[in-house]
Amino acid sequence: MVTSLLMADASPIRLVIHGGAGTIIRSKLTTERKQAYTEALAQSLIAGYAILAAGGSSIDAVIAAIVVMEDSPLFNAGKGSVFSHAGHNELEASIMDGSTLMAGAVAAVTTIRNPIRAAHAVMTKSTHVMLMGEGAETFAAEQGLEIVDPSYFYTQYRWDQLQKAIAKERVLRDHDAAPVTPLPGENEKRGTVGAVALDCYGNLAAGTSTGGLTNKRFGRVGDSSIIGAGTYADNHSVAVSATGTGEMFIRAAAAFNTAAQVRLQHKPIAEAANNVLAEIAAIGGDGGLIVLDGKGNYAMCFNTTGMYRGVIGNDGVARVSIFSEAETSASEK
């Protein structure tokens, strides 16, 4: 397991993000592409930090951080989302407030520019937790959220990826551009995004957003829109966002499982996250978890070759990593 862990400052504010965990091969990640990811992750951290530093809420910081990644074509969320077998972009997202246990989610949406904003609207403007499809889109429009033509989400890379997947009759994982046996030229990883935050009031929040699986069929929904699987936050334990093989994260109730180990078994946060990843590995899955507690302690754990990730705290310095702790520890001190 790979873990990044840092003790909190006094009266901390903290934001931790991920841009997906998977088969990220150093030799396939060009200098230019690495720089693009580094800059996008840093922009996400800075956007969320600006909210926290101004005394804003952890919920607003999570939204701000995720919106930056949803608007970037680099990640499998929002603008960079993958295509279903039918040639559609079907997006999902969820968010949770650790101070109230309020939560919201959307699934199978095709016209909402920023699904994380729609998930927040469901949480705050409805009596429900999850809305999906046309109903979610109608609700989002009624709330004044930006609705776009589905063509907005088109990227040539993702379209080409779908054609290769169809030709090979494969379904590619939501956190990984390559299947277990990679298609030619598809080692580069692009993935699900998420954020967890702690504000100056001691409140935690978590959010996750994704475009799902390349070549998915039958209205498949993954863990990113499921509270307790891809997202969870509770001030009495931790805030968690997940990325990985969605079906296994659902089966392991990954986000809640991590929080429960911290709250009920008093496990250190990194140990809890790694325990859950081990459970997921045992049933054939992999991926990563970012975890944050009310003291500002955080962990970024993954059992893949890499995870796009970053953290920012009281000092306002954005720290971004891609590969293992051994390779990146110097930049995270």
C-alpha positions in Angstrom: 0.0 0.0 0.0 1.1 3.6 -0.6 0.3 6.3 1.9 0.9 10.0 2.3 0.3 11.2 5.8 0.8 14.6 7.4 0.0 15.8 10.9 -2.2 18.9 11.2 -1.3 22.4 12.2 -3.1 24.1 15.2 -6.6 25.2 14.2 -6.1 23.8 10.7 -7.9 24.2 7.5 -7.2 21.4 5.0 -8.1 20.3 1.5 -7.1 17.0 -0.1 -8.0 16.1 -3.6 -7.6 13.2 -6.1 -7.8 13.0 -9.8 -8.0 9.2 -10.0 -5.9 6.2 -9.2 -4.8 3.5 -11.7 -2.2 2.4 -14.2 -0.1 5.5 -14.4 3.1 4.4 -16.1 6.0 6.9 -15.7 7.5 6.1 -19.1 4.2 6.9 -20.8 3.6 10.2 -19.0 5.3 12.8 -21.0 6.9 15.9 -19.3 4.2 18.1 -20.9 1.4 15.8 -19.8 2.7 15.6 -16.3 3.0 19.4 -16.1 -0.6 19.7 -17.3 -1.9 17.4 -14.6 0.3 19.1 -12.0 -1.1 22.5 -12.9 -4.7 21.4 -13.0 -4.4 19.8 -9.6 -2.7 22.9 -8.2 -5.5 25.1 -9.6 -8.1 22.8 -7.9 -6.3 23.1 -4.6 -5.9 26.8 -4.8 -9.6 27.3 -5.7 -10.7 25.3 -2.6 -8.1 26.9 -0.4 -9.4 30.4 -1.3 -12.7 29.4 0.2 -11.3 28.0 3.3 -8.8 30.8 3.9 -11.6 33.3 3.7 -13.6 31.5 6.4 -15.8 29.6 4.0 -17.3 26.2 4.5 -15.8 22.8 3.8 -18.7 22.1 1.5 -18.0 25.2 -0.7 -14.3 24.3 -0.8 -15.1 20.8 -2.0 -17.3 22.1 -4.7 -14.8 24.7 -5.8 -12.0 22.2 -6.0 -14.1 19.6 -8.0 -15.5 22.2 -10.4 -12.0 23.0 -11.6 -11.4 19.3 -12.3 -14.8 18.9 -13.9 -14.0 21.8 -16.3 -10.7 20.2 -17.3 -10.5 17.7 -20.1 -7.7 15.9 -18.3 -10.0 14.0 -15.9 -12.8 11.5 -16.3 -15.4 14.0 -14.9 -17.3 16.8 -16.5 -15.6 18.0 -19.7 -13.3 15.0 -19.9 -15.8 12.3 -19.3 -15.7 8.9 -21.1 -18.3 7.6 -23.5 -20.8 4.9 -23.0 -21.3 2.1 -25.6 -24.1 4.2 -27.1 -21.7 7.2 -27.6 -23.1 9.3 -24.7 -21.4 10.9 -21.7 -23.3 9.8 -18.6 -22.0 11.6 -15.5 -22.5 11.2 -11.7 -21.4 12.9 -8.5 -22.1 13.0 -4.8 -21.4 15.3 -1.9 -21.8 15.0 1.9 -21.7 17.4 4.8 -20.0 16.0 7.9 -21.6 18.4 10.3 -25.2 17.4 9.5 -24.9 14.1 7.5 -26.8 15.7 4.7 -25.9 14.3 1.3 -26.9 14.7 -2.3 -26.1 12.9 -5.5 -26.9 12.7 -9.2 -26.4 9.8 -11.7 -26.8 9.2 -15.4 -26.9 12.9 -16.3 -25.9 14.1 -19.7 -26.5 17.9 -19.8 -25.4 19.3 -16.4 -22.1 21.1 -16.8 -21.0 20.5 -13.2 -22.6 17.5 -11.7 -21.1 18.3 -8.3 -23.1 21.5 -8.2 -26.2 19.4 -9.0 -25.4 17.0 -6.2 -25.2 19.9 -3.8 -28.5 21.3 -5.0 -30.1 17.9 -4.4 -28.7 18.0 -0.9 -29.8 21.6 -0.1 -32.9 22.2 -2.2 -34.7 18.9 -2.2 -35.9 16.3 0.3 -34.0 13.6 -1.5 -30.5 12.2 -1.6 -30.2 11.0 -5.2 -31.8 12.0 -8.4 -30.9 10.5 -11.8 -31.4 11.0 -15.5 -33.9 13.4 -17.0 -35.4 14.1 -13.6 -32.1 15.2 -12.2 -31.5 17.4 -15.2 -34.9 19.0 -14.9 -34.3 19.7 -11.3 -30.9 21.2 -12.0 -32.3 23.5 -14.6 -35.0 24.6 -12.1 -32.3 25.5 -9.6 -30.5 27.7 -12.2 -27.5 25.5 -12.8 -25.7 25.6 -16.1 -27.2 23.2 -18.6 -25.2 22.5 -21.8 -25.6 20.6 -25.0 -24.2 17.1 -24.6 -21.6 17.9 -27.2 -19.9 20.1 -24.6 -18.5 16.9 -23.0 -17.0 15.6 -26.2 -13.2 15.2 -26.4 -11.5 13.4 -29.3 -9.3 11.3 -26.9 -12.3 9.9 -25.2 -14.1 9.2 -28.5 -11.1 7.4 -29.8 -10.9 5.4 -26.6 -14.5 4.2 -27.0 -13.8 3.1 -30.6 -10.8 1.0 -29.4 -12.8 -0.4 -26.6 -15.7 -1.4 -28.8 -13.3 -3.0 -31.3 -11.7 -5.0 -28.5 -15.1 -5.7 -26.8 -13.8 -4.3 -23.5 -15.2 -2.2 -20.8 -12.6 0.2 -19.4 -12.5 1.1 -15.8 -13.7 4.5 -14.6 -10.4 5.3 -12.9 -8.1 3.9 -15.6 -7.7 4.5 -19.3 -6.3 1.0 -19.7 -7.9 -2.4 -18.9 -5.9 -5.1 -17.2 -4.4 -6.0 -20.6 -3.8 -2.5 -22.0 -4.8 -1.6 -25.5 -2.0 -0.1 -27.6 -1.2 3.4 -26.6 -3.7 3.4 -23.6 -1.4 3.3 -20.6 -2.0 6.9 -19.7 -4.4 7.2 -16.8 -7.2 9.8 -16.5 -9.8 9.4 -13.8 -12.5 10.1 -11.4 -12.0 13.2 -9.2 -12.8 13.9 -5.6 -12.1 16.2 -2.6 -12.3 16.2 1.2 -12.0 19.4 3.2 -11.8 20.7 6.8 -12.9 24.3 7.5 -12.0 26.6 10.3 -15.2 25.7 12.1 -14.1 22.1 12.4 -16.5 20.8 9.8 -15.7 18.1 7.3 -17.1 17.5 3.8 -16.5 15.2 0.9 -17.4 15.0 -2.8 -16.7 12.8 -5.8 -17.5 13.2 -9.5 -16.9 10.9 -12.5 -17.9 10.1 -16.1 -18.0 6.4 -15.2 -16.8 3.5 -17.5 -15.8 3.7 -21.1 -18.1 1.5 -23.2 -20.5 1.0 -20.3 -24.0 -0.3 -21.0 -27.4 -0.8 -19.5 -27.5 2.4 -17.4 -24.6 1.4 -15.2 -24.0 3.6 -12.1 -20.8 3.4 -10.2 -19.7 4.2 -6.7 -19.0 7.9 -7.2 -22.7 8.8 -6.8 -23.4 6.4 -3.9 -23.1 7.8 -0.4 -21.0 5.3 1.7 -19.3 3.8 -1.3 -17.6 6.6 -3.2 -18.2 9.5 -0.7 -18.7 9.8 3.0 -18.2 12.5 5.7 -18.9 12.6 9.4 -17.5 15.1 11.8 -17.2 12.3 14.4 -14.9 10.3 12.1 -13.5 11.3 8.7 -14.3 12.6 5.3 -13.6 10.1 2.4 -13.6 10.2 -1.4 -12.8 7.1 -3.4 -11.6 6.3 -6.9 -11.3 2.8 -8.4 -13.1 -0.2 -9.7 -16.6 1.1 -8.8 -18.4 -2.2 -8.4 -15.9 -3.4 -5.8 -16.0 -0.1 -3.9 -19.8 -0.5 -3.7 -19.6 -4.0 -2.5 -17.1 -3.0 0.2 -19.0 0.1 1.2 -15.5 1.6 0.9 -16.0 5.2 2.1 -18.3 4.3 5.1 -16.2 1.2 5.9 -13.1 3.5 6.3 -15.0 6.0 8.5 -16.5 3.2 10.6 -13.1 1.7 11.3 -11.8 5.1 12.5 -14.9 5.9 14.6 -15.7 2.4 16.1 -12.4 0.6 16.1 -10.2 3.8 16.6 -8.0 2.8 13.7 -5.5 5.4 12.4 -6.9 6.9 9.2 -4.2 5.4 6.9 -4.6 2.0 8.4 -8.3 2.1 8.0 -8.0 3.1 4.3 -5.4 0.5 3.6 -7.6 -2.2 5.3 -10.4 -1.2 3.0 -8.2 -1.3 -0.1 -7.0 -4.8 1.0 -10.7 -5.9 1.2 -11.3 -4.5 -2.3 -8.2 -6.2 -3.7 -9.4 -9.5 -2.2 -12.5 -9.3 -4.4 -10.6 -8.3 -7.5 -10.6 -4.4 -7.4 -8.1 -1.7 -6.9 -8.0 2.1 -6.6 -7.4 4.7 -3.9 -8.9 6.7 -1.0 -8.3 10.2 0.3 -9.2 10.5 4.0 -9.3 13.6 6.3 -10.1 13.9 10.0 -11.3 16.8 12.2 -7.7 17.5 13.4 -6.5 18.0 9.9 -4.7 14.6 9.7 -4.9 13.1 6.2 -4.1 10.1 4.2 -3.9 9.5 0.5 -3.7 5.7 0.0 -3.8 3.6 -3.2 -2.9 0.1 -4.3 -2.3 1.0 -8.0 0.9 2.3 -9.7 -0.2 5.9 -9.1 -2.8 8.3 -8.0 -3.1 12.0 -9.1 -3.5 13.7 -5.7 -2.7 16.9 -3.8 -3.1 18.7 -0.5 -3.1 22.2 0.8 -3.3 23.5 4.4 -2.8 26.6 6.5 0.4 27.6 4.7 -1.4 27.9 1.4 1.2 25.8 -0.4 -0.3 23.4 -3.0 1.5 20.0 -2.9 0.9 17.6 -5.8 2.0 14.0 -6.3 1.4 11.3 -8.9 3.5 8.2 -8.1 4.5 6.4 -4.9 5.4 8.0 -1.5 9.0 6.9 -2.0 9.2 8.9 -5.2 7.4 12.0 -4.0 8.0 12.3 -0.3 10.6 15.1 -0.7 7.9 17.3 -2.3 5.4 16.5 0.4 7.5 17.4 3.5 
